[in-house]
Amino acid sequence: MYQIPYYTEPTRGLIPQYDNKFNLASWEPWLTYDSVATGDRLDKPTLIVHSEAAAIPQGARAFFARLRGDASEIWLDGVTQFDFYDNPQHVTRAADAVAAHFERINRGS
């Protein structure tokens, strides 16, 4: 799949357990799902952790713009979509941000 290091490096995504198969019945719902519109219905505190270098940053911004209420965002510089999967530094930064979000929500502040 693509010539992207995540998919071509055996130390990352190119592992024997990954069979690179996609159920064709998944195409229509995958292509027609409007994830941005769901922002209108979300009423829980929300944190977006994203990057301009990750997948569809304009979609993340559009989703965030539709959120009402308690919403915050953190944009990490130069972090690719694949870095969010397995780069310890960036996974830790994202996970720490999520943990701080939940701690704040649980404190009620």
N, C-alpha and C positions, 0 to 999 in steps of 0.2 A: 504494500500500500504506500503509494507516494515515495518519493526519495527524500524522506525526512528522517534525520538521525534516529528519532525515537523508534521508528518502525524498522530501521535497517541495522540497528546495533544489537547484538546478542546480549549485551549487558543491560539493555533497556527493554524495548517492546518486542524485539525479534526473539521470542522464546518458543520452545516446542509446544507449550500449552496453548498458545494463541493460534487458532486455525484460520483466521482471516476470512470467516464466512459471515454472510449477512442474509437474514431471512427476507426474501423478496416481498413478502406480505407487509413488511415494516416500512417500505418506501413511502406509501401514501401518507400514513399518519406522521411519519418523520418529516416529510416535506411540507405538510400543510399545517402542522401545529404552530400556533402563534403564541410563543412564550412571552413576548413583550406585552400582549394584551392581558395576561394574567396579573400583571402589576396593578391593574385597576381593582382587582378583587382581594388583594392581599392586605390584611389588616393586622398583621403581627409585626413586631420589630424586625427589621431586615438590615443585614449587612451585605454589601457587595464587595468582594475582593477580586480585582481584575487587573489587567494590564493592557496598554495599547498594543503590545506585541502578542497578546493572546488572541484566541478566536473571537471574532465578531465584537470588537469593543463598542461599535456603534449600537449594537443590539443591547449590550449591557447598559449603556447610557440611556437608551430609549426606555428600557424597562425601569431603570431607576427614576426617570422623570415621571413615570406614571404612578409611582408609589405615593401613598398618602400616609401621614403619621410619622412614626419613628423609623427613619431610614437614614443609613449612613453608608459611605463608600470609601474604600481605600484602593488607590491605584498604584501598583508597583511598577517601577521603571524597568523596562527591558526584559520582563519575565514572559517567556513564551508559554503557549498553552501546555506544551509538554513539560516545561519546568514545574508547572503546578502538579504534574503527575508524580515526578520522581526526583526532583532536585531538592535535596534535604534543606538547603538554605531557604528556598522559596516556599517549600511546603511548611516549614517551621514558621516562617513569617505569616503565612496565611492562617495556619492553625492557631498561632498565638493571637492574631487579630480576632478570630472567631471565639476563642476562649474568653478574651476580654469583653467581647460583645455580650456573651451569655452571662458573664459575671455581672456586668452592668445591668442587664435586664433582670437578673435574679435579685439584685439589690433594690430594684425598683427605681433606679435613677435614670 
